[in-house]
Amino acid sequence: MRRSSLTVVWFGIVAGCAVSSVLLGAQQPGVDLVLTGGKIITVDDRFSIAQGVAVRGDRIVAVGTNQEINRLAGPNTRRIDLRGRAVMPGFIDNHAHYQEEGAYWTLEDRLDGVETRKQAIQVLQARARMKGPGQWIFTLGGWAPDVFTDDPRPFTRDELDKYFPNNPVFLQFSREQYYLNSRAIELTGMEKMTDSEIRRDASGRATGIVDGDRVGGILRNASGVLKNIPAEIFESSSMKMMKDFAMAGLTSSAGACQYENEYRQWIKEGKTVSMRFFCFSTSTGQGRTTDQVIAGIPKLRYFDGDEWMDHVNWGERLVNVPDNVYDTKPTVPASTWNEWGRMAKAVAQAGIPVMLHTTMEWTIEEQLKQIEAFAGEVPVRGKRWAFMHMEQVTPNQLERMRKLGMWIAIHPRGVISGAAFVRRFGERGYAMPNLKAVQDSGIHWGFGTDAFEVNQFRPFTTLGWAVTGRLLGAGTITMKYPIGREDALVAHTRNNAYFVNRENDLGSIAPGKLADMFVADRDYLTVPAEEIRSIKSVMTIVGGRIVYDAAAETATR
């Protein structure tokens, strides 16, 4: 992409008016916030670089040189000297399960970003001391033993017993494997189960390792770790989660909004909600027939919210078809796909944007065939139709999607599970997905995570994987088709704004857009590629408000 210097642009001036910048600065009141002396990575359509940015209220009013931005400051303006640091647009995750996770964020013992076995044990031991004897130590995804650079072996019952003699332990590696100690095995009744997914030693004793999600899910439910979550921690847990997102530069997300009313109430009360949520809305539901779902479509309402929370698309399924990245063969009968097509056509006729769960090549193929069958009569072009996840999309399928006017939301679960993909799928596992093919296809696409069971949540970890091809931690395993830094960054910012129907508000640092941005501790464009995954925010701004300031956090400790 071509870079160019960016001159100051004034928001709110009618095009063609010849007004000098000095006069304009004198006529308008001082802005609320200016950031100068830095490297503003705007991620606009020219990928322009500036020195400063000015904010009034919740919007950016100018981007330009230090002199141009300082001219806008008044006596009450807050001034921030960036001291050469880079400023980037707030990241947008085009699909994750954030509100659900917030309910138990402080209860779960997350291992996102932990890259050694030694550190993982230390983190979990610290949590055990904090929680006390008898309390569950559990993590429900976002990590893999494969990422440990010192010892990538699965955890065993005996090892977990050694480090956690007084607590039941349940560790979930995506939907690939589960690890339990003796206390957890006893409490879940696992030793008495006869399922083949439970690994046993020569004597028939359970080793604590369970393969796959079928039995792993049964054990997770049996543990009860998500039952009776204390209502009094819901708000504090959700707020802590959003603070952790702010530290990662993450300011907007899309997906299910199970607690929409609670978040709206916090906003109404003036509490610091530092994440924008763009929500699914569907007429599906347990036990509903296709006819009932179609009959409910006219009652749906979209774009009825505001900049903080809105209903923007249908997701993540139509007819509930089994489709898991660990499947080894198709399992859905033709009759079910025909029902899927009938429902899809009805949603397209209503003009509703969609984002649909799609992982395996055969699932992509069947869904594409159904859409191609009705697209001549009911086009999806221009309706923001997207398939998401997309580990096994092929070049042929990319071209057919492009012709239909469809988009792709990539959720690279291989960031943590890439080694497992290689074990399961062989050579193909090194390109799940083939990012270069997606980028070169010309199709509109963006990054999400699908956190939290199947992936970690930090955008810079995703970008580091995209640029280097290195699977987090996993030795010499490298994805074969990485992409450039600028393309990767666009996919997690500007391109994602289209998925949430907010391209005029989000995704880049530009006059008129919402002031969602962060100051990075290192320059994404110049830092060694291997360090990208560890970049952090030192200050995050959402809607013109500073919602995270590392310096202030340090000063109050």
N, C-alpha and C positions, 0 to 999 in steps of 0.2 A: 504493500500500500504506500501511496505517496504522502509524505508529511509536508506540511507547510506552516509558516508562522501564522498565528491567528491574531488579527487585530480586534480591538474591542467592538462589540456589537451591542446596541442598546435595545432593551426589551421595552415594547410599548410605544415606540416611535412609528408613526405612519411612514411607510416607504416613500422615499422621494423628498422628504422634508430636509432642507439644508440648514441644519442647526449645528453650530460648533460645539465640540465636546466641552469646552470650558463654560460656555453659556448654559448648556444643559445641566452640567454639574451644579451650577449656581442656582438654577431654578428648582431642582428637585431636592427633597430632603435627603439627608445622609442615609446611606444604606445601613443595615443592621450589622453586617459582618463582612469583613474582607480578609482574604487569605492571599498573601503576596510572598515573593521571594522563593518561589518553588518551581516545580515542573508539573503543570496541569496537563495530564494525559486525558484529553477531552473525549476520546473515542467517538468523535463526530464522524460524518461520512468522509472527511479528508484525513482523519486520524491526526488532527492538528495538536500542536503543543503550545501552551501559553505559560505565562509567569504568574498570573493571579486570577482570582475570581471574586465577584461581589454578590452578596445575597441581601434581598429585602423580603421580609416575611418568610414564606416557605419556598420562594422561587429564586432562581439565579437571574440576576439582571445584567451582568456583564462578565465577559471573559476577555482577558487581554494582557497587556504589559503591566509591569509594576506601576509605572507612572499613571497609566490610564485608570487602573483600579484604585490606587491611592487617592486620585482626584475625586472619587465618589464618596470618600469617607467624611463623616461629620463628627461633631464633638461626642456623640453618643455611640459611635460605631465601635464594635469590638474588632480589634486588629489582631491577626495571627500571622506571625513571621514564620514561614515554613522552613526557613534555613536550608533551602535547597531540596527539601523532600518532595516526593511525588504525591500528587493528588489524583485519585481515580474515581470514576463513577461507582456508586454503590452496586454491588453485585446483585443480580436477580437469579434466583433458582426457579427454573420453569416448572418444576414439580418435586414436591417433597411432602412429608407428613408431619409438619411442624407443630400445628396446634395440638394434635394427638400426643406428640412426644412431650410437649410442655407440661402436661398434666403430671408427669412423673420424672421430669428431667433431673431433679435433685435427689430422687430416690435411686435412679439407675447409676451404675458405676461405669461410665463410658471410657472407652480406650481409643477413641478417635485420635489419630496422629501419633500414638505410642509406637515406637519402632524397635524396641528391644524387649525380650522376655523379662529381663531383669527389671526394667522400668515398669512393665505391666504388673508384675507381682508386687512391686513397691506401691504402685497406685492402689491396687486392690487391698493390700494390707492396711494402708492408711485409711481406706474407707471402712474396713472391718473394725479398726480401732474406734473410729468415729461412731459407727452404728452400734457397736457392742455385741457381746456373745449372743448367739442364737438368731441373729438377724440375717436375712438373705443378702448375699453378695451376688449381684447379677448384672450382666450386660447383654443387651438384646440386639447387638449388631454394630456395624461401623468399623470393624477391625477384622483381622485374620491372623492366625499364628504365622502364616507365610510372610507377613511383613516384618517379622522379628529378624533383625540382622545377626543376632547372636545365637539363636536357636529356634528354628521355625517348626519344630515338631508340635503335633497336637498336645494339648494338656491331657494328662491322665488323672484318674481318680487318686492314685497314690501321691502324685506330685501335689495336687490340690489339697489333699489331706495334710501333707507336711506343712504347707504354708497357712492353711486355714482350718485348724483343728476344731475351732469352736463355732464355725459358721457354715451353713449350707451354701454351696457355690453353684451357680448356673451361668455358664458362659456360652453365648450364642455367636457363632461365626456365620454371618449372613444366614442363608438357609441351607448351607452346605454341611456343617457339623455343629454338634453341641457337646459341651464338656461339663461333667458333674462330679462333685466329690461324694464321699460316702454319706455324709449327712443329707445331701440333696437326693441321692439315690434312695435313701430310706424314706424320706418324706414324700417323694413322688411315687413310691412303689415300683421303681424301675427294675429292681433285681428280680421281681416276680414276673415281669413281662417276658413274652417269648418272641417278640418281633426280631426279625433278622437284622434290622438296622442297628440294633444294640450290639456293639462289639464285646466279645468275651475272650478271656484267656483260655489256656488249655484245660483249666479246671472247671470252666463254665462260669466263672465269676465275671461280672460286668467290669470292663476296664474304665468306664466313665466316659467313653467316646460313643456318640450316637451319630449315624450318618443320615442326612436328609431331613426334610421338614415334616414329613408325615408323622413320625414318632417324636421328633423334636418339638413339634407344635403341641402334641398331647402332653408331653412332659412340662412344657412351659405353662400350659393351663393348669396342670396338676400342682405346680409349684405355688400358684396363687400369688405370684409377685405383683401382678397388676390388679388384684382384687382388693376392694376396700381401701383404695388410695385415699388418704386423709384429705377431706375437703378443705381443711384449713391451710394446706400447703399449695393448693392449686395456683393461686395468684403469685406467690413468691417463687414457685418453681418455674412458672411460665416467664416471669420477669427475668429470672436468672438465665434461662435459656436464651432470651432475646439479647441479653447483655453479651453472652458468649458469641452470638451471631454478629453483634456489632464489632466485637474484637476481631472477627474474621472478615469484616468489610461487607457483610451480607445484610441487605436492607429491604429486599422484597422477595416474595415467594408465591408460588401458585400451587393449588391442590385442594384437598378436602379441608373444610373449615368446620370441624365438629363443635367448636366453642365460639362461634361467631358472636353470639349475644354477649358472652362474658367479655370478649375483647372490645366490643363496641361500648359496653358500659365503662370499661377502664378509660377509653378515649374520652367519653362524655365527662368523666370525673377529672379529666386533666392529668391522668397518670401517664408516665413515660412508656408508651408503646413504641418501640423502635423498629418495628418491622411492618411492612405493608403486606396484606394478604389478599390474594386474588383467587376466588373460590369456584369450585365446581357447583353446578346446579343441574340435577337430573330428575326424571320422573320414575327412575328404576327403584326397586326395593324388593326385599325378600318376599318371595311367593307371588310376585306380580307377573302376569302373562305379558307376552309381547303386545297384545291388543290393549291391555290396560296401560302399559307404558306409553304406547302411541297416543292413546286417548288423553293422557295427562300432559302431553307436550304443550298444548296451547296455554296451559296454566303457568308455565315457567316464565320467569322474568330474569332478564340479564341487563347488566349495566345500570342497576338500580341503586348502587352504593355510592361511594366517594373515593377519594384518593387513598384512603387507608384500608378500605375493605370493599370489595365489589365481587359480583358474580359475573364471570367472564367466559366460561365455556362448560361444555358437558364432559364429564370424565369420571373414572377413567375407563369405564367399560360400557358396552351396550348389553347384548346378551352375555352372561357370565361364562366365558369359555376358558377352560384350563390352559394356561400358557405360562410356563416357568422356565427360566433360563437354564435350569438343570434338567429339563425334560430331554429324553433321548429319541422320542418318536411322537408323531401326531396322535392325539387321542380324541379329537372332536369329530363327530359324525357330520355328514353333508347336510342333514336336516337342520342341525343346529346352526350351521353357517348360513343356511337360507333364512332362518329367523333373524340372524345377525344382520343380513343384508336388508331385510324388510324394515327393521328398526332403524338402521343407518339411513336408508332412503327417507324415512319419515323425519328424522332429525335434520337431514340436508334440506328437505322441502321447507322446513321451518326456518332455515337460514341460521341455525345455531352453530357457533364454533365448537369444535370438539378436539380433545386430546385423549387418544386411546392407547391403552396398555397393549404393547406388541413387542415380543422379544425374539422368538425363533423364526427361522426362514419360512417354515411352513405356515406359521400363523400370519406373517406378513403377506404371504402369497394368497392365502384364502381371503383375507380382508381386502386385499387389492382387487381380486377377482370380483368380489361383491360390489365394490365401489365402481369399478369399470363397467359393470353390467348396467348400472343406473345412471352413470355420469352423463351420458348423452342426453337423457331426459331431464335429469336433475343434477346440474354441475355442482361440484364442490369448490371449484376455483373461486378465489375471493372470499371464501367463508371461513378461512383460518382453520382448516382441517389438518390435524397433525397426528402422526403415530409417535409414540414415545417409548423409551428404553432402547430398542432397535439394535441389540447386540449382533444379530445375524443378517442384517440387511445386505442384499447383493447389489452389484452395479446395475443389473437389469431392473431390479425393483426400484432403485433410486431414479432411474430414467422414467419409468412408468409413473412414479409419484410426481416427478417434476412436470410431466405432461398433464397430469390431473390438476396441477396447481396446489399440491399438498406440501406440508412442512414436516420437519423431523425434530423431535426433542430427544437429544442424546443424553442418557443417564449412565455414565461410564462406571458401572459397578466393578469392572475389571481393575479399577484403581486399587482395590483391596483383594479382589477375587481372581485376578488375572492368572495366578499360578494354578488355581483350581480349574479355571477354564482350560488351561493347557493340559492339565491331567485328564480332563474329561473329553475335550474335543481335539486334542492333538494340535497339529499345525494351525488349524483354524482359530484356536484359542489366542494366538498372537495378534489377531485382528478382530476383536469383538468389542466395539465395531472397528471398521476400517475408516478412521477419521479423514484420511486424505481423500478417499473416494467420496465421502460425504461432502467435504469442502469443495472438491473439484466438480461436483455434479451440478453446481449452480442452484441447488435447492436451498430454500430458506431453512436455517437450522439454528439451534441454540443448546446450551448446556443446562442440565439440571443434575440432581443427585439421586432422587428417589429415596433419600435418607428416611428412616434410620436403621431399619433392619439390614438392608442389603448394601448400604454404602455409608461412607463418612460424609460429613456435611461441609467441610471447609472448601470454598471455591479455589483458593490458591493451590490446594492439594490436587484438585482436578486439573488446573492449568499446568502445573508441573508435570503431571502425567501426560497431558496432551502435547506438550512441547518437547519433552525428552523421550517419551515412550517408555520411561522407566516405571515399572509397577512398584508401588510403594513398598520399599523394603526388600522385595523378593529377589535378592541376589543379582544374577546376571540376566534374568528374564526381562525382555524388552519388547514392547509393542512395535510392530514393524512399520506402521504408517503414521508417524507424528505429524503435527502441523506447526505453522509459525506462531510466534508470540502474539502478533497483532490479531490474526484470525481467531486464535483461542480466546483472547480477551473480548473481542467483539461478540463471540458466541455466548459469553456469560454476562453481557451487559446490553449493548444496543439491540442485538438481534432478539434477545429475550423480551424486550419491551413490547414487541409485536405480539408475542404469545399472550400477554396479559392486556392487550388492546390499549397500551399506554405509551406508544411510541412518541407521542407529543409531550409526554411528561417525564419519562424515565429513560435510562439507558446510556446517556451521555451527559457531559457537562457543557451546557449550552444555554444562552439567554432564553428565558421563558420556561425552562424545565424546572421540575421540583429539585430543590437543593439537597439531593441525596448523594453523598460522596464521602470519601475517607482519605486520610493521610497515611501512606504506607511507610513502614520502617525501612524499606529498601526500594530501589527503583526497579520495577518489574521489567522495564525494557532493557536494562543494562546489567542487572545482577546475573551472575553465573547461572546457567539454566538449572543446575542441580539444586540451587537454593530457592527457586521459585516457590516450591511447595511449603516452605517455612516462613514466607513473608506474612506479616501481621499488620493490622491497623494500629496506629498510635492515637488516632482521633477519628471518630465516625460522626457524621452529621446526617440527620434525617429530617427533611422538611425544614431546613434552616436551623434546627436545634442540635446542639452538641449532645449526643446520647452516650458517647464513650470518650474518655480522655485518659490515656495511660498515665500521663504526668500527674493529673489530679488524683487518680487511683493510688499511685505510689505515695503521694504526699499525705494522704489520709490514713495510711497504714501505721 
